[in-house]
Amino acid sequence: MKKVILMLCMFGLLTGCTNKEQNQKIISFWTQQVMEAQMALMAKTLKGASLPPDLMASMKEMGKDPLAEKTENPEIAPVAKKAAPVATPKVQDPIPAQLFLSDSCGWCQKLKRSGFPSKFKKKYSGEVDLKIYEVHSAEGSREFSRAVKKHKLSGGVPLMIIGSSVIPGYSDNMMAIADEKVRLELKKRGPVATGPAVVSITMEDDKIAGPASDADKAKMKRYLSQVRENNEATLYSLSSMFANKQIWDEALAIITKTENQLKRVANVSSSYEAFTKAAKPLEQSQQQQIEALIRQNVKKIR
């Protein structure tokens, strides 16, 4: 699924355009393709269309709403009453990078004169930790030997290593090459939540209370685990589509709210069939919100 989404995005963005209107149409078209592909994946486990009347009646008699954000009963809303795990905002360490130069190397001196080292440091401050070594110094020689051995290189300077990516030799397009390597390394790391902490449900391990049989509860757990997997795919695709982390954080908040609602529905459902009928509109609502988020930020697509 991830490959399909990435392929659709890349194809849409790389398609030749001659004016702004054409470009907007192409972006809109491929955005729709991404959403339809995601919906197709999520639809595999969904059945039914609405909350069963008997379940709705029984909940009204109990005075409880499974879709409400709060409830008096701790069994119906374990997330609100129990100490749920919290996803603390995570800040990743900068990508380690090394640049090996020599005072006796003409290409190294040319690279220095171009201002590349200082420009790169300024551009990726906080994201990449670049260390510059003179290979004839004690420390530089030691680090250079380690790098050559680790990456199985034949030697030679200038040499730049960004994460696990190697840039051997000099190029007039050094910054463009380095930019591509940085993007590659950031992509390997995946998305990181930088917004406020949000409640995260471990779907497979949480206890499901309620009147359903043990067999149906096991099915509900598997269903919830599939929801989490699908949502992770959605977040991954959004991190690939947008460089703006705020968009990813907003999507995470939407997804977390839906997962909490689904868990509450599972705790009052009398059967697996009743649960899936109530779950479908919730997931459809989530999909509509994610789609609206993408449309609002379509101009920010990479």
C-alpha positions in Angstrom: 0.0 0.0 0.0 2.8 2.4 0.9 4.5 1.8 -2.4 1.2 2.4 -4.3 0.7 5.7 -2.5 4.2 6.9 -3.1 4.1 5.9 -6.7 0.9 7.8 -7.3 2.3 10.9 -5.6 5.6 10.8 -7.4 3.9 10.2 -10.8 1.5 13.1 -10.3 4.3 15.5 -9.2 6.7 14.6 -11.9 4.1 14.9 -14.8 5.1 17.7 -17.1 3.0 20.9 -16.7 3.1 24.1 -18.6 0.9 26.3 -16.5 -0.4 26.7 -13.0 -4.0 25.5 -13.8 -2.7 22.3 -15.3 -0.4 21.7 -12.3 -3.3 22.2 -9.9 -5.5 19.7 -11.8 -2.8 17.1 -11.8 -2.2 17.5 -8.0 -5.9 17.3 -7.3 -6.3 14.2 -9.5 -3.4 12.3 -7.8 -4.5 13.4 -4.4 -7.9 11.8 -5.1 -6.2 8.6 -6.3 -4.2 8.4 -3.0 -7.4 8.8 -0.9 -9.3 6.2 -3.0 -6.4 3.7 -2.7 -6.4 4.2 1.1 -10.2 3.8 1.3 -10.0 0.5 -0.7 -7.5 -0.8 1.9 -9.7 0.2 4.8 -12.9 -1.2 3.2 -11.6 -4.7 3.3 -12.7 -5.2 6.9 -15.8 -3.1 7.0 -19.4 -4.4 6.7 -22.8 -2.8 7.4 -23.8 0.8 7.3 -25.4 2.0 10.5 -25.8 1.5 14.3 -28.2 -1.4 14.9 -31.6 -0.2 16.3 -31.5 -2.7 19.2 -28.0 -1.6 20.2 -29.0 2.1 20.0 -32.2 1.4 22.1 -30.3 -0.5 24.8 -27.7 2.3 25.0 -30.4 4.9 25.4 -31.9 2.9 28.2 -28.5 2.8 29.9 -28.2 6.6 29.3 -24.9 6.1 27.5 -23.6 7.2 24.1 -20.7 5.2 22.7 -19.7 8.1 20.4 -19.6 10.7 23.2 -16.2 12.0 24.2 -17.0 11.4 28.0 -19.0 8.9 30.0 -19.6 8.0 33.6 -18.8 4.4 33.3 -15.0 3.6 33.4 -15.6 0.3 31.5 -17.1 2.1 28.6 -14.4 4.8 28.4 -11.2 3.1 29.6 -9.1 5.6 27.8 -10.6 8.5 29.8 -10.5 6.8 33.2 -7.5 4.5 33.0 -3.9 5.5 32.8 -3.5 5.2 29.1 -0.1 5.2 27.5 0.9 8.6 26.2 3.0 9.3 23.1 5.4 11.9 24.3 6.6 14.3 21.6 9.7 12.7 20.2 12.7 14.7 18.9 15.2 12.7 16.9 18.9 13.3 17.1 20.4 15.1 14.1 21.7 13.0 11.3 25.4 12.5 11.7 27.6 13.7 8.8 31.3 13.9 8.1 33.3 15.9 5.5 36.9 14.8 5.0 39.2 17.3 3.4 43.0 17.8 2.9 45.0 21.0 2.7 47.1 19.5 -0.1 44.0 18.6 -2.2 43.1 21.0 -5.0 39.5 19.8 -5.2 39.1 20.1 -1.4 40.3 23.7 -1.5 37.9 24.5 -4.4 35.1 23.0 -2.3 36.1 25.2 0.6 36.2 28.3 -1.6 32.7 27.6 -2.8 31.5 28.0 0.7 29.8 24.6 0.7 30.7 23.5 4.2 29.3 26.6 5.9 26.3 26.8 3.6 25.4 23.2 4.3 25.7 23.7 8.1 23.5 26.7 8.0 20.9 25.1 5.8 20.6 21.9 7.9 21.2 23.4 11.3 19.4 21.1 13.8 18.7 18.4 11.3 22.3 17.3 10.3 25.3 17.4 12.6 28.2 17.9 10.2 31.8 17.4 11.4 34.7 18.5 9.2 38.0 16.7 9.4 41.5 17.4 8.0 42.6 13.9 7.0 46.3 14.7 8.0 45.4 15.5 11.6 45.4 12.7 14.2 41.6 12.7 14.7 40.9 13.2 11.0 43.2 10.3 10.0 41.5 8.0 12.5 38.0 8.9 11.5 38.8 8.8 7.8 40.2 5.3 8.2 37.1 4.2 10.0 34.8 5.6 7.3 36.8 4.0 4.5 36.7 0.6 6.2 33.0 0.9 7.2 31.8 1.9 3.7 34.3 -0.2 1.9 35.8 2.7 0.0 39.1 3.0 -1.9 40.0 6.3 -0.2 40.4 9.7 -1.7 39.1 13.2 -0.7 37.0 15.2 -0.6 34.6 12.6 0.9 31.3 13.3 2.5 29.2 10.9 4.4 25.6 11.7 5.5 24.1 9.0 7.7 24.7 5.9 5.6 24.9 7.8 2.3 28.3 8.5 0.7 29.3 11.3 -1.6 32.8 10.7 -3.0 34.8 13.4 -4.8 34.1 16.9 -5.9 31.1 18.2 -7.9 30.0 21.6 -9.0 26.5 20.5 -7.9 27.6 19.4 -4.5 24.7 21.1 -2.6 22.1 19.4 -4.9 23.7 16.0 -4.3 23.9 16.6 -0.6 20.2 17.7 -0.5 19.2 14.5 -2.1 21.2 12.4 0.4 19.6 14.3 3.3 16.1 13.7 2.0 16.9 10.0 1.6 18.2 9.8 5.2 15.1 11.7 6.6 12.8 9.4 4.6 14.5 6.4 6.2 13.7 7.8 9.7 10.0 8.3 9.0 7.6 10.7 10.6 8.1 12.2 14.1 5.3 13.7 16.2 6.3 17.3 17.2 3.0 18.6 18.5 1.4 18.1 21.9 1.2 14.6 23.5 -1.8 12.6 22.4 -3.4 9.4 23.8 -2.2 6.3 21.9 -4.1 3.0 22.1 -2.3 -0.3 22.0 -5.2 -2.0 20.2 -4.1 -5.6 20.4 -3.4 -5.6 24.1 -6.3 -3.5 25.5 -9.1 -5.3 27.3 -12.5 -5.1 25.7 -15.3 -5.1 28.3 -18.9 -5.6 27.5 -21.6 -8.2 26.7 -20.0 -9.7 23.6 -18.7 -13.3 23.6 -15.0 -14.0 24.0 -14.9 -15.1 20.3 -16.4 -11.8 19.2 -14.1 -9.8 21.4 -11.2 -11.6 19.8 -12.5 -10.5 16.4 -12.9 -7.0 17.6 -9.3 -6.9 18.7 -8.1 -8.1 15.3 -10.3 -5.5 13.7 -8.9 -2.7 15.9 -5.4 -3.9 15.2 -6.1 -3.7 11.4 -7.4 -0.2 11.9 -4.2 0.8 13.6 -2.2 -0.7 10.7 -4.2 1.2 8.2 -3.8 4.4 10.1 -0.1 3.9 10.3 -0.1 3.6 6.5 -2.1 6.8 6.2 0.4 8.7 8.4 3.3 7.3 6.5 1.8 8.4 3.2 1.2 11.9 4.6 4.8 12.2 5.8 5.8 11.4 2.2 3.4 13.8 0.7 4.1 16.8 2.9 7.2 18.3 4.4 5.1 20.2 6.9 5.0 18.2 10.2 2.0 20.2 11.5 -0.1 18.5 8.9 1.0 15.1 10.1 0.3 16.1 13.7 -3.3 17.2 12.8 -3.9 13.9 11.0 -2.6 12.1 14.1 -5.1 13.9 16.3 -8.0 13.0 13.9 -6.9 9.3 13.9 -6.4 9.1 17.6 -9.9 10.5 18.3 -11.4 7.9 15.9 -9.5 5.0 17.5 -10.8 6.1 21.0 -14.4 6.2 19.7 -14.0 2.7 18.1 -12.7 1.3 21.4 -15.7 2.7 23.3 -18.1 1.2 20.7 -16.3 -2.2 21.2 -16.9 -2.0 24.9 -20.7 -1.7 24.5 -21.3 -3.9 21.5 -23.2 -7.1 22.0 -21.7 -8.8 19.0 -19.0 -8.4 16.4 -21.6 -7.7 13.7 -23.1 -4.9 15.8 -19.6 -3.5 16.4 -18.7 -3.4 12.6 -21.9 -1.7 11.7 -21.2 1.1 14.2 -17.5 1.3 13.2 -18.0 2.0 9.5 -19.5 5.5 9.8 -16.8 6.4 12.3 -14.0 5.4 9.9 -15.8 7.1 7.0 -15.9 10.3 9.0 -12.2 10.0 9.7 -11.5 9.4 6.0 -13.5 12.5 5.1 -11.5 14.6 7.7 -8.2 13.3 6.4 -9.3 14.1 2.8 -10.3 17.6 3.8 -6.9 18.1 5.5 -5.1 17.1 2.3 -7.3 19.4 0.2 -6.7 22.3 2.5 -2.9 21.8 2.1 -2.8 20.6 -1.5 -0.4 23.4 -2.4 2.1 22.1 0.2 2.5 18.7 -1.5 6.2 18.0 -2.1 
